[in-house]
Amino acid sequence: MFENIILGLGSVFQPSALLFLTLGTLIGLIIGALPGLTGNMAIALMVPMTFAMDPATGLVFLAAIYCSAIFGGSISAILLGIPGTISSFATTLDGHPMAKQGRAGEALGISTLSSVFGGMFSAVVLMFFTPFLAEQALRFGPAEYFAVAVLGLSCIASIGGGSLKKGLLSGAIGLLISCIGMDPQSGYKRYTFGMMELLEGIDLVPALIGFFGVLAVLKTAEKCRDLSKFDAIPDVGSVWIGWNAVVKLLPTWIRGAIIGTLVGIIPGTGTNVATFMSYDMEKKTSKNPEKFGTGEPRGVAAPESANNAVTGGSMVPLLALGVPGNATSALFLGAIMIHGMRTGPVFFTDHPDVIYGLFIAFFLANLLMAPLGLFVLKYMKTILSVPENLLGSIILAFCVTGVYSLGSNPFDVLIVILTGILGYACYQVSLPTAPMIVAMVLGPLTERNLRQALVANKGSWNFLWERPLTLVILLISIASFFVPIVLDYVKEKKAQKQDTPAQ
């Protein structure tokens, strides 16, 4: 193995490879930070360009874009309350409140270091444990994927804000929206109302941009009625959080990195499940869970360490088995095939310089994000210095342009507007949108794998208890769902006893 690592170092530490590594990191950072523009879109555009490059250089370039785009999504999530990428949704829950409290620099610093730690952790795992972890991933079938999706949905009970009933109602609405489109097994049309555009369901990117971007604009328009309602524009300030904070957040980073890497290895899951699970675990293990959603640093560290850890994990099944773990790794597969190479065990023996160069590129790209991110983020005050009413117009322009550029589909713009209006209606009645979005993201994954598991078992539900791994994950999901309910009930009873005057 160490001989292969030397070969990988030789392929990466070339002037052209280092140049494209830096360029890819910058491109990913910028595209990830712009609402509506995704790292997948950037990689898709750059894959044809890699044909003219050396295979190792091309994959280094794509790896840098992949890693930094995931991190870049947290910038707009924190500063504007709009996740630049779907994987940064959980970051908005505490990152944006921190920015509004004048702690934008701290939130951005935590996001940067958390992303770097999670990405480097998964890169090390990718390099040294790919064959073993790929073998474990083979144990997962539709039943296990279903159980993992249910585990992600179980966090609805703990992210619904102060009202459990409203959280569950919001989650139910999200599941209903996720049913729009064709049945994954029979192809039967559901809630399409005769519209061809709804046959494939509601695209998540336009929906998220509407829930966050358009909602932010509508809130700004409401504030414009009374200029005294505008909050003081926070100063980003220093983004270095100090060594004491680093030590304090280290356990959170480790937990998030482990969750992200393991979830990334499982094909078909990805950053959405990882961030929800990491955030939910951190909240459940906290001594002060009520602080989450109000500007808790661990609420930023947990999802950011998890989503960047997915980057390395998602490459494990692709490189070792030839099975893309998510849409991004499928794009990597296309780039590898362009150069006439095949993934799987033969990749390790035929092209050790290329594959170990890719491993090292993941490590270096995440390492480069630290100085690059901390340097660039210091100048984000310019964004915040824009008057809020003008900033609303800029946000709306970015949202519409970014969404339309994804597929040149005007219907996506309509989805942005409608989900923005729905988000504003929820805001008016204090209905949390976080459970709704979680349900929209994980609903299709849950249904698809459940249907596949039922078909494989000839309609029988016995796979729920006959497959040990599925049963264990489902039991954890049940506990994850009911524990917050029980704790809230106990806390409410204690509060009633304290309020009752002594007889």
C-alpha positions as CSV (number, residue, x, y, z in Angstrom):
1,M,0.0,0.0,0.0
2,F,2.8,2.5,0.9
3,E,4.3,2.0,-2.6
4,N,0.9,3.0,-4.1
5,I,0.7,6.0,-1.8
6,I,4.1,7.1,-3.1
7,L,2.8,6.7,-6.7
8,G,-0.2,8.8,-5.8
9,L,1.9,11.5,-4.3
10,G,3.9,11.6,-7.4
11,S,0.8,12.1,-9.6
12,V,-0.7,14.8,-7.4
13,F,2.4,16.9,-6.7
14,Q,2.8,18.0,-10.3
15,P,2.4,21.7,-11.1
16,S,-0.6,21.1,-13.3
17,A,-2.4,18.9,-10.7
18,L,-1.7,21.3,-7.9
19,L,-3.0,24.2,-10.0
20,F,-6.2,22.4,-10.8
21,L,-6.6,21.4,-7.2
22,T,-6.5,25.0,-6.1
23,L,-8.7,26.1,-9.0
24,G,-11.2,23.4,-8.3
25,T,-11.4,24.4,-4.6
26,L,-12.1,28.0,-5.5
27,I,-14.8,27.0,-8.1
28,G,-16.5,24.7,-5.7
29,L,-16.5,27.2,-2.9
30,I,-18.1,29.9,-5.1
31,I,-20.7,27.7,-6.7
32,G,-21.6,26.0,-3.5
33,A,-22.2,29.4,-1.8
34,L,-24.6,30.6,-4.6
35,P,-28.2,29.5,-3.8
36,G,-29.5,27.2,-6.5
37,L,-26.2,26.3,-7.9
38,T,-24.9,22.9,-6.8
39,G,-21.6,21.1,-6.9
40,N,-23.2,18.4,-9.0
41,M,-23.9,20.9,-11.7
42,A,-20.3,22.2,-11.6
43,I,-18.9,18.7,-11.8
44,A,-21.2,17.8,-14.6
45,L,-20.0,20.8,-16.6
46,M,-16.4,20.0,-15.9
47,V,-16.4,16.3,-16.6
48,P,-16.1,16.8,-20.4
49,M,-13.1,19.2,-19.8
50,T,-11.2,16.4,-18.0
51,F,-11.0,14.4,-21.2
52,A,-8.1,16.7,-22.3
53,M,-6.4,16.3,-19.0
54,D,-4.2,13.6,-17.5
55,P,-6.5,11.1,-15.8
56,A,-5.0,11.8,-12.3
57,T,-5.2,15.6,-12.8
58,G,-8.8,15.4,-14.0
59,L,-9.9,13.4,-11.0
60,V,-8.0,15.7,-8.7
61,F,-9.9,18.7,-10.2
62,L,-13.3,17.1,-9.7
63,A,-12.5,16.0,-6.2
64,A,-11.6,19.5,-5.2
65,I,-14.8,20.9,-6.6
66,Y,-16.8,18.2,-4.8
67,C,-15.3,18.8,-1.4
68,S,-15.4,22.6,-1.5
69,A,-18.9,22.9,-2.9
70,I,-20.3,21.0,0.1
71,F,-18.5,23.4,2.4
72,G,-19.5,26.4,0.3
73,G,-23.2,25.7,0.8
74,S,-22.8,26.7,4.5
75,I,-21.7,30.3,3.6
76,S,-25.1,31.4,2.3
77,A,-26.8,29.1,4.9
78,I,-25.2,31.1,7.7
79,L,-25.1,34.6,6.2
80,L,-28.5,34.6,4.3
81,G,-30.4,31.8,5.9
82,I,-30.5,30.0,2.5
83,P,-28.6,26.8,2.1
84,G,-26.4,27.0,-0.9
85,T,-26.6,23.2,-1.2
86,I,-29.2,20.7,0.0
87,S,-26.7,19.3,2.4
88,S,-26.4,22.6,4.2
89,F,-30.0,22.8,5.3
90,A,-29.4,21.7,8.9
91,T,-26.7,24.3,9.1
92,T,-29.2,27.1,8.8
93,L,-31.0,26.0,11.9
94,D,-28.3,27.4,14.2
95,G,-25.9,29.1,11.8
96,H,-28.2,31.8,10.7
97,P,-29.4,32.6,14.2
98,M,-25.7,33.0,15.2
99,A,-25.2,35.5,12.3
100,K,-28.2,37.5,13.4
101,Q,-26.7,37.6,16.9
102,G,-23.6,39.2,15.5
103,R,-21.6,35.9,15.6
104,A,-21.4,35.4,11.9
105,G,-17.6,35.1,12.0
106,E,-17.8,32.4,14.7
107,A,-20.4,30.4,12.8
108,L,-18.3,30.6,9.6
109,G,-15.2,29.6,11.4
110,I,-16.9,26.6,13.0
111,S,-18.3,25.6,9.6
112,T,-14.9,25.8,8.0
113,L,-13.0,23.8,10.6
114,S,-15.9,21.3,10.9
115,S,-15.9,20.7,7.2
116,V,-12.2,20.3,7.1
117,F,-12.2,17.8,9.9
118,G,-15.0,15.8,8.5
119,G,-13.5,15.8,5.0
120,M,-10.0,14.8,6.1
121,F,-11.4,12.1,8.4
122,S,-13.3,10.5,5.5
123,A,-10.3,10.9,3.2
124,V,-8.2,8.8,5.6
125,V,-10.9,6.2,5.9
126,L,-11.2,6.2,2.1
127,M,-7.5,5.5,1.7
128,F,-6.9,2.8,4.3
129,F,-10.3,1.1,4.7
130,T,-11.9,1.1,1.3
131,P,-11.8,-2.7,0.6
132,F,-13.1,-3.7,4.0
133,L,-15.9,-1.0,4.1
134,A,-17.0,-1.9,0.6
135,E,-17.4,-5.5,1.7
136,Q,-19.6,-4.3,4.6
137,A,-21.7,-2.1,2.3
138,L,-22.7,-5.3,0.3
139,R,-24.8,-6.3,3.3
140,F,-27.2,-3.5,2.7
141,G,-30.3,-4.2,0.6
142,P,-33.6,-2.3,0.1
143,A,-34.7,-3.4,3.6
144,E,-31.6,-1.8,5.3
145,Y,-31.9,1.3,3.1
146,F,-35.6,1.6,4.2
147,A,-34.5,1.3,7.9
148,V,-31.8,4.0,7.5
149,A,-34.4,6.3,5.8
150,V,-36.8,5.8,8.7
151,L,-34.0,6.6,11.1
152,G,-33.6,9.9,9.3
153,L,-37.3,10.6,9.5
154,S,-37.3,9.9,13.2
155,C,-35.6,13.2,13.9
156,I,-38.9,15.0,13.0
157,A,-39.9,14.6,16.6
158,S,-36.9,16.6,17.9
159,I,-36.6,19.4,15.3
160,G,-40.2,20.6,15.3
161,G,-39.5,23.5,17.6
162,G,-41.5,24.0,20.8
163,S,-44.6,22.2,19.6
164,L,-44.5,18.5,19.0
165,K,-48.0,18.5,17.3
166,K,-47.0,21.2,14.9
167,G,-43.8,19.4,14.1
168,L,-45.6,16.2,13.3
169,L,-48.2,18.1,11.2
170,S,-45.4,19.7,9.3
171,G,-43.7,16.3,8.7
172,A,-47.0,14.9,7.4
173,I,-47.4,17.7,4.9
174,G,-43.8,17.1,3.7
175,L,-44.6,13.3,3.2
176,L,-47.7,14.2,1.3
177,I,-45.7,16.5,-1.0
178,S,-43.1,13.8,-1.5
179,C,-45.9,11.5,-2.9
180,I,-46.5,13.8,-5.9
181,G,-45.4,12.2,-9.1
182,M,-45.5,8.6,-10.4
183,D,-45.7,5.5,-8.1
184,P,-42.1,4.1,-8.0
185,Q,-43.4,0.5,-8.7
186,S,-46.6,0.8,-10.8
187,G,-46.0,4.2,-12.5
188,Y,-49.5,5.3,-11.4
189,K,-49.9,9.1,-11.4
190,R,-50.4,10.7,-8.0
191,Y,-51.5,14.3,-7.3
192,T,-50.3,15.4,-10.7
193,F,-53.6,17.1,-11.6
194,G,-52.9,16.4,-15.3
195,M,-49.7,18.3,-15.3
196,M,-46.8,16.6,-17.1
197,E,-44.3,18.6,-15.1
198,L,-45.3,16.9,-11.9
199,L,-44.8,13.3,-13.2
200,E,-41.3,13.3,-11.7
201,G,-42.4,14.9,-8.5
202,I,-41.2,18.1,-6.8
203,D,-37.6,18.8,-7.4
204,L,-35.8,19.4,-4.1
205,V,-33.5,22.2,-5.2
206,P,-36.3,24.6,-6.3
207,A,-38.4,23.6,-3.3
208,L,-35.6,24.4,-0.8
209,I,-34.7,27.6,-2.6
210,G,-38.4,28.6,-2.3
211,F,-38.6,27.7,1.4
212,F,-35.5,29.6,2.3
213,G,-34.9,32.2,-0.4
214,V,-38.4,33.5,-1.3
215,L,-39.4,33.2,2.3
216,A,-36.5,35.5,3.3
217,V,-37.6,38.0,0.6
218,L,-41.2,38.0,1.8
219,K,-40.1,38.5,5.4
220,T,-37.9,41.4,4.2
221,A,-40.9,42.9,2.3
222,E,-43.0,42.7,5.5
223,K,-40.3,44.5,7.5
224,C,-40.2,47.3,4.9
225,R,-43.5,48.5,6.2
226,D,-41.7,49.5,9.4
227,L,-38.0,50.3,9.0
228,S,-37.5,50.2,12.7
229,K,-38.0,46.4,12.5
230,F,-34.7,45.9,10.6
231,D,-32.0,44.3,12.7
232,A,-28.5,45.8,12.8
233,I,-26.3,44.3,10.1
234,P,-23.8,42.0,11.9
235,D,-20.1,42.2,11.3
236,V,-18.4,39.0,10.3
237,G,-15.3,39.9,12.3
238,S,-12.7,37.3,13.0
239,V,-13.5,33.7,11.8
240,W,-10.9,32.0,14.0
241,I,-12.7,30.4,16.9
242,G,-9.6,29.7,19.1
243,W,-8.1,26.5,20.3
244,N,-10.4,26.2,23.4
245,A,-13.4,26.1,21.1
246,V,-11.6,23.6,18.8
247,V,-11.0,21.3,21.8
248,K,-14.6,21.7,23.0
249,L,-16.1,20.9,19.5
250,L,-13.7,18.0,18.8
251,P,-16.1,15.3,20.2
252,T,-18.9,16.7,18.0
253,W,-16.6,16.6,14.9
254,I,-15.7,13.0,15.6
255,R,-19.3,11.9,16.0
256,G,-20.4,13.8,12.9
257,A,-17.4,12.5,10.8
258,I,-18.1,8.9,11.8
259,I,-21.8,9.3,10.9
260,G,-21.1,11.0,7.6
261,T,-18.5,8.5,6.5
262,L,-20.7,5.5,7.4
263,V,-23.8,7.0,5.7
264,G,-21.7,8.0,2.7
265,I,-20.6,4.4,2.2
266,I,-24.2,3.2,2.0
267,P,-25.3,3.7,-1.7
268,G,-28.3,5.8,-2.2
269,T,-28.3,7.7,1.1
270,G,-25.9,10.7,1.0
271,T,-25.5,14.0,2.7
272,N,-29.1,14.6,3.5
273,V,-29.5,11.6,5.8
274,A,-26.0,12.2,7.3
275,T,-26.7,15.8,8.3
276,F,-30.1,15.1,9.8
277,M,-28.8,12.1,11.8
278,S,-25.7,14.0,13.0
279,Y,-27.7,17.1,14.1
280,D,-30.4,15.0,15.8
281,M,-27.8,12.9,17.7
282,E,-26.0,16.0,18.9
283,K,-29.2,17.5,20.1
284,K,-30.3,14.3,21.9
285,T,-26.9,13.9,23.6
286,S,-26.7,17.6,24.7
287,K,-27.3,18.7,28.3
288,N,-29.1,21.7,26.9
289,P,-31.1,20.6,23.8
290,E,-33.4,23.6,24.0
291,K,-30.4,25.8,22.8
292,F,-30.4,24.1,19.4
293,G,-32.2,26.2,16.9
294,T,-31.3,29.4,18.7
295,G,-27.6,29.7,17.8
296,E,-25.9,26.7,19.3
297,P,-22.3,26.2,17.9
298,R,-22.6,22.4,18.0
299,G,-25.7,22.8,15.8
300,V,-23.3,24.1,13.1
301,A,-20.4,21.8,13.8
302,A,-22.4,18.5,13.7
303,P,-24.0,18.8,10.2
304,E,-20.9,20.4,8.6
305,S,-18.6,17.7,9.8
306,A,-21.1,15.1,8.7
307,N,-21.8,16.4,5.2
308,N,-18.1,16.8,4.3
309,A,-17.4,13.3,5.7
310,V,-19.9,11.9,3.1
311,T,-17.6,13.0,0.3
312,G,-14.9,10.4,1.0
313,G,-17.4,7.7,2.1
314,S,-19.5,8.0,-1.0
315,M,-16.5,7.1,-3.2
316,V,-15.9,3.8,-1.4
317,P,-18.6,1.7,-3.1
318,L,-17.8,3.4,-6.5
319,L,-14.0,2.6,-6.4
320,A,-14.2,-0.8,-4.8
321,L,-17.4,-2.2,-6.3
322,G,-18.2,0.0,-9.2
323,V,-21.5,1.1,-7.6
324,P,-22.0,4.9,-7.4
325,G,-23.1,5.9,-3.9
326,N,-24.8,9.1,-5.0
327,A,-25.3,11.4,-8.0
328,T,-21.8,12.9,-7.5
329,S,-20.0,9.6,-7.5
330,A,-21.9,8.7,-10.6
331,L,-20.4,11.8,-12.3
332,F,-17.0,10.5,-11.1
333,L,-17.8,7.2,-12.8
334,G,-18.4,9.0,-16.0
335,A,-15.1,10.8,-15.8
336,I,-13.3,7.5,-15.1
337,M,-14.9,5.9,-18.0
338,I,-14.0,8.8,-20.3
339,H,-10.4,7.8,-19.8
340,G,-11.1,4.2,-20.6
341,M,-10.7,2.9,-17.0
342,R,-13.0,0.7,-15.0
343,T,-13.8,0.9,-11.3
344,G,-13.8,-2.1,-9.0
345,P,-10.9,-4.3,-7.7
346,V,-9.2,-4.1,-11.1
347,F,-8.8,-0.3,-10.7
348,F,-6.5,-0.8,-7.7
349,T,-4.2,-3.1,-9.7
350,D,-4.2,-1.5,-13.1
351,H,-4.1,2.2,-12.1
352,P,-2.7,2.5,-8.5
353,D,-1.2,6.0,-9.3
354,V,-4.6,7.3,-10.4
355,I,-6.7,5.9,-7.5
356,Y,-4.2,6.7,-4.8
357,G,-3.7,10.2,-6.3
358,L,-7.5,10.6,-6.0
359,F,-7.3,9.5,-2.3
360,I,-4.6,12.1,-1.7
361,A,-6.5,14.8,-3.6
362,F,-9.5,14.4,-1.2
363,F,-7.2,14.9,1.7
364,L,-5.4,17.9,0.2
365,A,-8.6,19.6,-1.0
366,N,-10.1,19.5,2.5
367,L,-6.8,20.7,4.0
368,L,-6.7,23.6,1.5
369,M,-10.2,24.6,2.5
370,A,-9.0,25.7,5.9
371,P,-6.6,28.6,4.9
372,L,-8.6,29.4,1.8
373,G,-11.9,29.5,3.6
374,L,-10.7,31.5,6.6
375,F,-9.0,34.0,4.2
376,V,-12.0,34.5,1.9
377,L,-14.7,34.5,4.6
378,K,-13.1,37.6,6.3
379,Y,-14.4,39.6,3.4
380,M,-18.0,38.5,3.6
381,K,-18.8,41.7,5.4
382,T,-19.4,43.2,2.0
383,I,-22.4,41.0,1.5
384,L,-23.8,41.9,4.9
385,S,-23.3,45.6,4.4
386,V,-25.9,45.7,1.6
387,P,-29.1,47.3,2.8
388,E,-31.6,44.5,3.7
389,N,-34.3,45.7,1.3
390,L,-31.8,45.7,-1.5
391,L,-30.4,42.4,-0.4
392,G,-33.8,40.9,-0.7
393,S,-33.9,41.8,-4.4
394,I,-30.4,40.3,-4.9
395,I,-31.4,37.1,-3.1
396,L,-34.5,36.8,-5.3
397,A,-32.5,37.3,-8.4
398,F,-29.9,34.7,-7.4
399,C,-32.7,32.2,-6.5
400,V,-34.5,32.5,-9.8
401,T,-31.3,32.6,-11.9
402,G,-29.8,29.7,-10.1
403,V,-32.9,27.5,-10.3
404,Y,-33.6,28.2,-13.9
405,S,-30.0,27.5,-14.8
406,L,-30.3,23.9,-13.5
407,G,-32.6,22.7,-16.2
408,S,-33.8,25.8,-18.1
409,N,-37.3,24.9,-17.0
410,P,-39.8,27.7,-16.2
411,F,-41.8,25.3,-14.1
412,D,-38.9,25.1,-11.6
413,V,-39.3,28.9,-11.1
414,L,-43.0,28.4,-10.4
415,I,-42.1,25.7,-7.7
416,V,-39.8,28.3,-6.1
417,I,-42.6,30.8,-5.9
418,L,-45.2,28.3,-4.6
419,T,-43.0,26.8,-1.9
420,G,-41.9,30.3,-0.9
421,I,-45.6,31.2,-0.4
422,L,-46.2,27.9,1.5
423,G,-43.2,28.7,3.7
424,Y,-44.5,32.2,4.4
425,A,-47.9,30.8,5.3
426,C,-46.2,28.4,7.7
427,Y,-44.3,31.3,9.2
428,Q,-47.5,33.2,9.8
429,V,-49.1,30.4,11.8
430,S,-45.8,29.4,13.5
431,L,-45.7,26.0,11.8
432,P,-42.0,24.8,11.6
433,T,-40.8,24.0,8.1
434,A,-37.8,21.9,9.1
435,P,-39.8,18.7,9.6
436,M,-41.6,19.3,6.3
437,I,-38.3,19.6,4.5
438,V,-36.8,16.5,6.2
439,A,-39.9,14.5,5.1
440,M,-39.7,15.8,1.5
441,V,-36.1,14.8,1.3
442,L,-36.4,11.3,2.9
443,G,-40.0,10.4,1.9
444,P,-39.1,9.2,-1.7
445,L,-36.1,7.3,-0.4
446,T,-38.2,5.6,2.3
447,E,-41.1,4.7,-0.1
448,R,-38.8,3.4,-2.9
449,N,-36.8,1.1,-0.7
450,L,-39.9,-0.1,1.2
451,R,-41.6,-1.1,-2.1
452,Q,-38.5,-2.8,-3.4
453,A,-38.1,-4.7,-0.1
454,L,-41.8,-5.9,-0.3
455,V,-41.3,-7.0,-3.9
456,A,-38.2,-9.0,-3.0
457,N,-40.1,-10.6,-0.1
458,K,-43.2,-11.3,-2.2
459,G,-45.3,-8.9,-0.3
460,S,-44.4,-10.2,3.1
461,W,-43.4,-7.8,5.9
462,N,-41.3,-10.3,7.7
463,F,-38.1,-8.7,6.5
464,L,-38.6,-6.1,9.3
465,W,-37.8,-8.6,12.0
466,E,-36.0,-11.4,10.1
467,R,-33.1,-9.3,8.9
468,P,-31.1,-8.5,12.1
469,L,-29.5,-5.3,10.8
470,T,-32.9,-3.9,9.6
471,L,-34.5,-4.8,13.0
472,V,-31.7,-3.1,15.0
473,I,-31.9,0.1,12.9
474,L,-35.7,0.2,13.2
475,L,-35.5,-0.2,17.0
476,I,-33.0,2.7,17.1
477,S,-35.4,4.7,15.0
478,I,-38.3,4.0,17.3
479,A,-36.2,5.0,20.3
480,S,-35.0,8.1,18.5
481,F,-38.6,9.2,17.8
482,F,-40.2,8.5,21.2
483,V,-37.3,9.6,23.5
484,P,-37.9,13.4,22.8
485,I,-41.6,12.9,23.4
486,V,-41.0,11.1,26.7
487,L,-38.5,13.7,27.8
488,D,-40.8,16.6,27.0
489,Y,-43.6,14.9,28.9
490,V,-41.3,14.4,32.0
491,K,-40.1,18.0,31.8
492,E,-43.7,19.3,31.5
493,K,-44.7,17.2,34.6
494,K,-41.7,18.6,36.6
495,A,-42.6,22.1,35.6
496,Q,-46.2,21.6,36.7
497,K,-45.1,20.3,40.1
498,Q,-42.8,23.3,40.6
499,D,-45.6,25.7,39.7
500,T,-48.1,24.0,42.0
501,P,-48.0,25.7,45.4
502,A,-47.1,23.6,48.4
503,Q,-50.2,22.5,50.3
